[in-house]
Amino acid sequence: MQTKTVFKSIQYIGLVLFLIGLGIFSALPLVGVWKLEQVVFQNYVSEKGVKSTYFVKEMEANIVGEEFDQITTFSKEIAAVLDKTNTFHRKEKAYKKVIYTSASDMSLALGRLAYKGFVKENKGLMWFLTFGLGILGALMFILPQLQLLGPKGIKNDGIYHRAATNRGWIAYLVCFYLVAFYLVLYFWPMYALNWTFLVDPISVALSGNSAGHWFVYGFMYCVIMVVMAVRMYIKYRHNAYQVLRTTSVLFFQLVFAFILPEIMVRLQMPYYDFKNIFPLDYDFFFSWNLKSLISSGGIGIFILVWGVALTVLIVPIMVYFFGKRWYCSWVCGCGGLAETLGDPYRQHSSKSLLSWKLERWLIHGVLVFSLVMTAFTLYSFFEKSNLVLGIKTSDIQAVYSFLIGAVFAGVIGTGFYPIFGNRVWCRFGCPLAAYLGIVQRFKSRFRITTNGGQCISCGNCSTYCEQGIDVRFYAQKGQNIVRASCVGCGVCAAVCPRGVLKLENGPEEGRINPTDILLGNEMNLMNLIKSEK
């Protein structure tokens, strides 16, 4: 009992350290003083090739040399100058002088140059007080579970009695924080300015460049996955499949999605994640990307060929042999975050018929949207036309990027883990998951086999299915589970106390309901025994 008390105390101390680190991190966007010096501004104008003397004069009259104690005020002034400049040049029809950089991006770039404060001068200390305390505190909270979980087995005890995992007040606080973070990331990146200073040394070491807000996101993504993977290793330590799967998604996220692309930039190559597949990588065929790859020489052409081959060859072949789990549960970064950070919330995935209907309409609708957008994009690229059927290609790209790429995949897809479950994006919005699912449903060797005679209807399998599949319905009847949405995470089999479920890759013949239903009023078991003989 005394040992248990000690471990509980360590957890509470860890929680306090984590909250201190999180609190300091959250307060940083509001800290600092900004003063843009004349020499620094002139260097920026020269480096960016700004052609508008009107912009330079307005900046010098309103911002350069002035001191601002809030990034909000500094950003508003820049936005006002930028809007005034572009209005003037468009009125004069001097379109070559129009500045197309967004106000938020310019505020972030100039904000880095104008910042005067403690954070920039003490990056190491501030990293420790934010990321360092957060990581240390989280590990102190997680590691004692090795002793507290007790005997062998996967423990979900009390999951519906905790405010953090039963849609209680803690869950809503986490939801609010995640949504706010993604809103800042996508729509107000200037507030991420101080965060970029924290990871500057890491960014410089990898790519040779200072950190931007997307590097902050990538670094945080990896840190969170690594820390929460420790929790996965502890919770599922007696299940080899879960341990290997967690290791796999960690490897692909850290190496392919984070480290390798940054090193490629240092080597003057295009930034590219070799595991990202169209249509999840929805801007792969955008004109700017195609032109960039073609102009990059051999490596660019290789990336282009690799990207096409992934989509049209590797995906269907791999899904045929292993199901969509090879990507969604072993490779994908979105799936990796869902399986690590999102694991405590997997029980919130709705199993209702209405959710299933909504899922099919939404995810396949997004797939069609992405394909139509890409068709428009390729037509515009080869025909060198901005219009297709009277519609601007840039408009449909902007709508997709905003609604699907930002709001659905980011704000909703991750922000609402604590409320709607950990696979909201994968289940309802990911166009690649829809493509993989179609192949899996109609042309694959993958299935989950069931032994209905052993099922005791405990419901663990359905409760913890992150894709909203009522697994128990199939298990009770001894039916193979062949669903387009199944990502083969294997948790249903892991939490089954009777070993009823098994993930298999077998012959296509007979994979869908190969035998008579084992349970039900109309089934004659004697006839079934005779037919098997």
N, C-alpha and C positions, 0 to 999 in steps of 0.2 A: 504493500500500500504506500509506503514511504517513497519507494522508487517511482511509482506512478505519479505521485505528487511532484517529485522533482522534474519529471519529464513534462508535466502539465505547466509547471512554472517556466520552463525553458520556452514552451510554446507561447505563453503569454508575453514573455520578454521579447520574443521574436516578432509577435504581432505588433507590439509597441514600436519596435525599431522600424518595421515595415511601414507603419502609418506615419512615422516621423519623416522617413525618406520620401514617401508619397506626398506628404504635405509640403515639404520643401520644393519638390519637383513641380507640384501644381501651382505654387506661388511664384515661380520664376518668371512666367510670362509678364508679370506686372512690375518687375524689378528692373531698375536701371535708369540711366540718363543718356540721351541721344543728342549729339552735336556733330553735324556734318561739316568737316573742314573744307576750305576752298580747294586745296591741293588734292585732297582725296577725291572730291567730286570731279575735278577735271580729269583725273586719271580714269575714273569710272566712265566718263563721257568718251574719252579716247579709246578705251578698251572695248566698249560696246559699240563704237562706231555711230553714235547718235548724230544725226544730221540736222536736227532742229535747233537753231539758235534761239528760237522762241522759248523752247523748253528750258534751255540753259539759263536764259535771262529770268524766267519765272522762278526757277529753282533758287537762283542766287538772290532774288529779291525777297523770297518768302521762307526759305528753308536753310540754305547754306549759311553757316555761322550762328544760327539760332539754336537755343538749347531747349529740349523737350524732356519732360520728366515722365512721359507715358508713351508707350509704343502706339497706343490708340491715336493720340493727337498727331504724332509724327506721321503715321500712316494716312490719316485723313488729309493732311496737308499735301502729301505726295499724290494721293488720289485726285485731289482738287486740281493740282498743277497738271497732272497727266490728262485729265478730262478737258481742261481748258486748252491745253496744247493741241490735242487731237481735234477738238471742235474747230479751232482756228485753221488748222491745215486742211481739214476737209472742206471748210467753207471756201478756202483759197484754191481748192482742188490740187493741193501739193501732197498727193498721196504717198510719195516716196519719203516724206518727212514724218508721216504718221508713225507713232510708237505703238507697237502691238503687244509689248510686254504688259501683262496684267498689273494692276495697281498693287495687289497683294504680293506678287513675286518681286516687283521693284522695291516695295517696302522692306521685304526680307533682305534683299541684296544690299540696299543702301543702309538698312538698319544695322547689318553686321559691320559696315564700314564706319558708321557714326556712333556705335555703342561705346559708352564710357562707364565702366562699372566693375564691381568686385568679381562677378562671375567670369568675365573674359580673362581677368588677370590671375584667377585662381581656379583653373579648370580641373586640376587633379583633386583638390579639396572638395569642390562642388560635386564632382563625379562621385566621390565617396559618400557625401552627405545625401545624395539622391539615389543613384543606381546602387552604390555600395551598400547603403543601409537597407535598401529595398531587397536586394539579393540576400544579404546576410539574415535579415529578419524573416524572409520567406523560407529560407532553408532551416532556420531554427524552429519554425512552426511545423515544417513538413517532416524533417528527419526523425523526431521522436516517435512518429507513427510506426517506425520499425519495431518499437517495443510495445506501444500502446495498442496496436492492432491485434496482438495475440497470436493464436494458432494459425496454421495454414488455411488459406481460403481468401476469397475476395469479400471485403467487408463494406456494406452500404448501410450499416446500422445507424439509425437516427436521422437519415437523410431528409425525411419529411418533417423532422422536428426542429430543424435549424433554419433560422431566418435567412441564412445565406443560400440555402439550397431548396427552399420550399416556397419560393416567390414571396418571401417576407421582406421586411424593410431594408435589410442589408442587400438583398438581391436587387431591389430597385435603386439603391444608392450606387451599386456597381454598374447597373445598366445606365444610369444617368452619367456616371463618370466616363464610361466607355464611349457613349454617344457624343458627349462633349469633346472628348479627345479626337474622335474622328472628324467632327465638324471643324475643329481647329486645323487639323491636318489637311483636309480637302479644301476648305473655303476661307480660312483665315490663317495661312501659314506664317504671317508676320509675328503671331503670338508664340510661335515655336522658336523664335530667335535665340533666346537664352539656352534652350535645349540643345541647339546646334553646337554651342561652345563646349558643352559637356563632352561631346563625342568627337570633337575636332581632331585630337591626337590619333584616334583610331582610324578616322577617315583618311587623314594624311598618310598614315602608315600603309593603308591598303591601296588607295587610288592616287595619292599625291595631291588631292584636292581637299579644300575645307568642306565641312559637313553641311548638307542642306537638310530641309525638314524631312525629305524622303529617306535620307540616310538615318536620321533619328528613328524613324518608323521601322526601318529594316533592322537596326540594332536592337530596338526594344522588342520587336517580334521574336528575334533569336533568343534574347535573354529570357523572355517570358516562356518560350517553348522549352528551353533548357531547364529552367527552374521547375516548371510544371511537369516536365518529363521525369524529374526525380520523384515527384509524387506518383507518377504512373508506374515507375519501376518498383516503388514500395507497395503500392496497392495491388499490382498485378504480378508481383515477383514470382509467384508459383505457376505462372502461365507463360510458357516459352513463346507462344504466338504473339502475345501482347508485348512482351519485352523486345522481340525482334522487330515488330512493327513500329514501336516507339523509336527504336534506334535508327530505323530506316528513314522515317520522316525527319528526324533530327539531322541526319547526315545530309539529306538532299536540301534541306532548308539552309543549313549552315554553309555547306560547300557550294552548291549549285546556285542557290538564290541570293546568297549574301557575299561570300568571300570571292568566288571566281569572277562574277561580273565587275567587282571593284578592281581586281587585279587586271582584268582586260582593259579597263579604262587607263590604268597606269601604263599599259603596253600599247596605248594608242589604238585600241580596238573598240568596236561598238560594245556598249553595255548590253549584255544579253544573258538571260536565264535559260540555260539549255533544257530545263525540264518543263518550262512553260509552254503550253500547247494551245493553239487556236482551236475553238473560239474563246477560251478563257483568256488568252492573250489577244484580246479583241482588236488592238491597234497594230497587230503584226503586219497587216496589209494596207495600213494607212500610207498615203503617198510619201509623207515625210520619212517614214521608216524604210520604205522600199528604196527611196533615193539614197538614204544614208547607207544602207547595206550595199547597194550596187556601187556606190562611190568608195566603199571601204576596201575594194579589191577582193582578193581570194577569200579572206576570212568572212567578209560580208556575204559573198555568194554561197559559201559553205553554210552559214547561218540560215540563209534563205532556203536552200535546198533541205537542210535539216528540219526546219520548221514545217515545210510542206510534207516531208516524209513522215514526220511524227503524226501529223493529222490524218493523212490518207493511207498510210501503210502500217506504222507501228501500233497505233491505237487499235484498229480492228484485229490485228494479229494477236496482240497481248490480251485484249478482252476475250477473244475466242478461247484462248488457253487458260486464262486466269480470272476472268471476270473484271469488272471495273475496279475491283479492290486493288489491283496492281498499281493503279495511279491514285485513286481517291484515299486509300488508307495506308499506302506505303511510300508515296512520292510527293503528292501535292502539299504545298505550303498551307493553303487554306484548310485542307483536311488535317494537317499537322497541328495547326493552332486549335482547331475544333476538338481534336483528340486529347490535347494536353490542357490548355486553358479551359476548354469547354467541357471536359469530362465530368466535373461536379454537377453539370446541369443537363446531362443527357436525358434524364427522366422526364423533362418537361416537353419533349417532342410529342405533339398531338397525334393520337391514333384514330381520330374520328374519321368517318367517311367523308365529311365535308372537307377536312384538311387534305385528304387524298385527292379529291376532285380538284381542289384549288391548286394543289401541287402539280398535277398533270397539266393543267391549263397554263399556269405561270411559267414553269420551267421550259416547256416546249414553245411557249410564246416568246420567251427570251431567246431561245435558240433560233427561231425563225427571224426575229428582229436582227440578231447578229449576222445571220446569213444574208438577209436583204441589204443591211448596211454595207457588208463586205462586197456584195455584188455591185452596189452603187459606187463604192470606192475604187474597185478595180476597173470599172468602166471609165470612171473619171481619169484614172491614172493612164490608161492606154489611149483614150480618146482625147486626153488633155482638155477636158471640159469640166466646168464646175457644176453643171446642171445635168440631172438625169430625170426625165419625165417632168421637167419643170421644177424639180426639188433640188436645192443646194446640198451637195454631198457633205459639206462642212456642217450643215445644220443637223442632219441626221446623225452624224458622228458626235456632235456636241450633246445631242439629246441622249444618245446611248451612254456616252461617257459620264454624264451627270446622273441620269436615273439608275443605270445599271452598274457602271464602274465605281461610282462614288456612293450614292445613297443606298442602293440595294446591297452591293458586295461589302461595303465598309460600314456605314452608319448602322444599317439594320442587321446585316449579316453577322457582324461581330458584336455590336453594341447590345443586341437583345439576347445574347446567350443566356443570361440568368432568368429570362422570362419565357422565351419560346424554345429553348433548347440550343444545343451547340451546333446543329447542322442546318440552321435556317437558310443560309446562302446555298449550301450544297444541295439541299432538298428542294427549294423553291425557285432558285434563281440561276444557278451555274449552268451556262450553255454547254460547257464541256461535259458536265455530269449528265446532261440530257442526251448528248451524243453517245457517250459511253453506255448509258442505260439502254438506249435503243438496241445497240449491238448486243449487250448482255442479255436482253430479254429474248431476242430472236435468233442469235447465232453465237452461242458460247457453251463451253463445257462446265461452267461454274454453276453450282447450286448448293443449297443447304439442305441436307437430308435430315429426316426426322424419324424417331422411333416412338410412334404414338402410344404403344403399349406401356412405355415407361413414364409418360408424361403425367405429372400429378397436378397440373393446372395451377401451379404456384404464381404464375404470371411474371416472374423475374425477367424472362426473355423479352416480353412486350414492354415492360416498364422501362428497361434500359436500352431499347432500340432507338438510336438517335435519329433514324430515318422515318420514324412514325409507323413502322410495320407492326401489325398485330401478330407477332410471331406465334403466340400461343394458339391462335386460331388454326394455324397449319400444324403445329406440333400435336394438338389434341387428335387430329384426324390422320396423322401419319403422312401428310403431304409434303413433297419436296417444296422448298421455298425458292421460287424463281421470280424475282421482282426487279424491275428496271432501276428502282431507287436504292436497292441494297448495295452498300459499299463494302461488304465483307469485313467489317471491323472485328467480327468474331466475339463481341462482348456477350451476345445472346447465349452462345455456347459456353462462354467462360462462367456466366452466373447461373447456369442451369445446374441444380443440385443432383440431377439424375443422369446426366450425359445424354440427353435426348437429341441434341443438335450437333451436327458435324458439317464443317465446310469442306466441300469436295470439288474436284475437277475431274469429271468422268465423261463417258460417251454422251453425245447429244441425244441419242435415242433413249426415250423413257425418262428424260430429266424432268419433264413436267407431268406431275401426277401419274407416275408409272403403274401404280397399283390401285385397287379399290380402296375406298375410304375405310379406315379401320374402326372408326366409331360412328354410331348413328343408328337410328331405329330400323332403317331399311337394309342394314347389312347383315348377311347370314355368314357368320364366321366359319361354319362347317363347309359351306360352298367354297369359301376362300381357301381352306385347308386342302380340299379336294383338287382345286385348280392348280395349286402349287405342286401337288404330287404329280 
